[in-house]
């Protein structure tokens, strides 16, 4: 079995025994620990020792831009409790949920948590998934090579735990730089689909990350009146993040873009409600639905 296929054990402990209350999360053989809490429960658990440690924290609230599902603030502190009390008394920090990460061995330094903060803000901005309250990322501090390796490993564990706790802002909306695939040169054995329209040239592939509409695919400029608010917000988000840009009367995908379903992908291309299982076809004219039926026989 390849290393990338080895599973990980994540232990989640519900502090007050309720499904929606505060909880901790740990990964086997990792020195880090996550503490999550709804805002309403923070004062009940503030006396826990984890709050007195240095760490990296995330505040989640409602976005001011409806194109996004969540607004995130990323910060670091040498004492989580002190910083958190400042945020709780700040009317400009209207958040609903908190999660922070500390080291159980007390070895996280100020420079290390600043490194994590800088890296996480940049990853969040690059992901283009959530409204990030920080703006630009702070400069990356200088660390010794061994410390950089340790913090990058720490970062990878943070990225594993955040979605489990309902924080999805690091899940990318596009294929990030080095992960970009070349449809012409790659030797990967995957099916390439084209949109069933003579007006738009668009291609899609199914990946572990989702359904990817490839860079330079075309899309209809205007959405039909029948499109739901969900898809209108999705289109606005793609435009605001410049994933979609207008060129010669059409919209063009400037990056390989990830969608959660074939229909979400076809809706954004065709500008209307559509069934992606029949709109996407392969080079032989078989629909996505027909291919899936053959695979699952």
N, C-alpha and C positions, 0 to 999 in steps of 0.2 A: 504494500500500500504506500502511495506517495505521501510525503509529509503534508501536502495541501489537503489530503483527504482524511487526515487524522481528526477525530472529533475532539470537542472540548467539553468539560463538565463545568457548568455554571450553577452555582448555588444561590438561590434567592430566599432570603429570610424575611417574612412578614412581621415587622416589629410589634404591631398591635393585633396581629391575627386576622386582619381584614384584607380583602382583595385590593382595595383602592387606597389603603393607608400607606404610611412610610415603610420602606423596606431596604434591606442591604443586598448587595450582590457581589459575589466573589468567583474567581476562576481558579481552578486547581493549579497549584504550584506557581501562582502569581502573587507578588507582594502587595499588589494594589487592592483597593476595596472601593465600592461605590455605595453611596447613601442617597436614596431618593425620598422625596416627600412632597405631597401637595402643600401649597402655601398654608392652608388652614391647619396643618398638623405640625408645622415646623417648631413652634414654641413648646409643643409637648415632648419633643425629642432633643431639644437644644442642649440639654445637660449631658448628652452622650459624649464620650471622650473624643470621638472622631471629629467633632466640630472645633476642637482646640488645635487641630493639626493644620499644616500647610497643605494646599491642594489646588486643583483646578475645578471650577464650578460652571454650571450652565443654568440659566433662568429661562423658562419657557412661558410665553404669554400669547394672547391673541394678536394676530398681525393687524397692522393698520392698512395693509394692502391686501385685498381679498384674493389676489392672485396666488397668495401663499397660504399654507395651512397652519404655520406656526411662526412666531417671532422668537428669536433666540439671542440671548446675551451671554457672551463667554468671558469669564474673568479668572483671575488667580489671586490667591491670598496666602499670607504666612500664617494667618489664623482665620479659618473659615467663619467662626462664630462672630468675630468682630466685624468682618466685612459684610456678612449676611444681615446683621442688625442694622447696618447703615442702609442697605437696600430695602429692608422692611419698612424703614421710616421715610424712604424717599418716594414721594408721590409719582415721580417720573418713571419708577421701576415697577410697573403694574404687571407683575408676573403671577402665574397660576401654579407652576410646578418648579421644583428645584432638584438637581442631581449634582453631586460633587464626588471627586475621586481623591483619595489620599493613599499614602503608602503605609502599610502596617508596620514596617520596620523603622519608620520615622526618619528615613534618609533622604527625602525629597528636599532639595535646596531651593533657595529663591531663584537662582539662575535656571534650574531645571524646570520649575513650574512656569517661568516666563517663556522658556523654550516651548513647552507644551501649549501654552496659551497662543503664542505666535503661530505655531504649526496648525492648531485646530481652527483658528479664525480663518487662515488662508484656505484650508481644506473646505471649510463651510462656505466661504465665498465662491470657491471654484465649483462646488457641488451645485449651486444655483437652485437649491431645493427649498430653502426657507428664507424668510426675511431676517437678515443678520443685523442686530442692533449695534454692532461694533464699528461698522464702516470698514476702514482699511485695517490690515493686520499690523501689529507692532513689529519692529525689527527683530530678527532672530538673534538671540544672544549667542556669544561664542562659548562652546563647550568642548571639552576634550573628546576625542574620538570614541572612547569607551562610554562616556556619558551620553553621547548622541545615540549610540547603539541601544543603551538601556532605555532612553526616553522614546525612541521609535518603537521599541517593543511595548512599552507602557501605553503608547498611543494606539497601537493595534488592538490592545485589550479594551481600551476605552471605546473604540469603534465597534467592537463586538457587543458590548453591554448596552450602549445607548439605545439602539432600536428595541431591545428587549424591554427597556423601561419606557418606551413610547416616545423617544427623542429620535426623529428620523432625518435631521437636518444634514447629516454627513453622507446620507445615501445620495449618490450623484444623479443628476438629471441627464447628464451626458457621459459619454465615455471619456475618461480623463487621459489626456495626452498620450503617455506611453502605452495605454491600453487600446488605442485606436487600431482598428483592423483595416486591411487593404483588401477590398473585395476582389480585385483583379489578381493579386499576387499570392494571397494566402493559400496554403494547402489544407486548411481546416475543412473537415467534412461537414458542412452545414448547408441548409437549404436557403437560397436567396429568393425572396418574393418581390414582385413588382405590383404597384397599384393598378387595379383594373380600370384605367382611365386613359383616354388618348390626349387629355388636356394637361396632365401632370406626370412628370417622370420622377418616380420615387421608388426606393428599394428598402427592404426591411429584412432583418434576420432575427431569429429567436436565439437568445443567449441565456446564460445563468443569471444575468443581471436584469433581464426583461426583454422586451421587444424593441429592437434598435432600428430606428429610421436613420439611414446613413447620410453622412455629410453631402451636401449639394442636392439632396432631394428637394423637389418642388412642392408647393402647397398653394391652395386657393387663397387669395388675399382676404376675401370677406367671408364671414360665417353666415350661414342661413339662419333665419328667424327661429327655426325649429331646434337649434342647438340649445342644450341645457345650460344653466348657469355654471355648472361644474366645468364644462368644456369651454365656456367663454372665459372663465378665470384661467384655465389651463393655457388658452391661446394668449391671453394678456401676459401671463408669466413668461411664456416663450419669447414674446416680443420685448418685454421689459429687460430680460436678461440677455437679449440680442442673440439668442439661439436661433430665432427666426428673423430674417432681415428682408426688406422689400427690394426686389431687383426686377426691372423690366415688367412691372405689372403683376408679378407673382411674388410669393414669399419663398425664401430659400433657407434650408437648414444649414447653419454655419458649423455645426458640430454633429457627430454621431449622437443621436438623442434617444434616451431610454423611456419607454412607455410601459405601463403596467399590463396592458392588454393589446391584442391586435386591433380591436375596435377603437381604442383611444388613439392609436397611431393613425388609423385610416380617417378618423374624424378630423384630426388636425391637418391631414393632407387634403381631404376633399371639402372641408369646411361645412360639413353637415353631419347629422346623425347617420351612422353607417354600421354595417356588420362586417367587422374586419375578417371574420372567418371566411367570408365569400369575396370580399373586395381585394384581398391579397392573393395573387396567383404566382406559381413558379414558371420557369421557362417552358414547361410543357403544357401550360394552361390549366394545371390542377390548382384548385383553391387550397388555402391554408386548412380549411375544414377537411377536404378530401385527403390531404397529406396526413393530417392527424388521425383520421380514421384508419388509414392504411398502417400507420405506426402502431396503433393500439389494438389491432386485430389479434 
